[in-house]
Amino acid sequence: MLRDGLLEAGPERTYRMRWVDVPSLQVHVSEQRYHPYGGGRIGFQAADFATQIQFDVDGFVHAYPDLARRV
């Protein structure tokens, strides 16, 4: 997705993601919305969860609020 220009400011985009639960191997679908603000900041929303994720210039996560921060 970052190759789609998400690190640069632009319009919101919606993606339909699939993930596999382990160990049940059930496939789940998640509709996710991304809003690239520019400067490496991306707004993320899925269901009732929303946050802003900060990426570095190489596309690696620098800060994911309430989850992780690179040191």
Secondary structure, 3 states (H helix, E strand, C coil): CHHHCCCCCCCCEEEEEEEECCCCCCEEEEEEEEEEEECCEEEEEECCEEEEEEECCCCCEEEECCCEECC
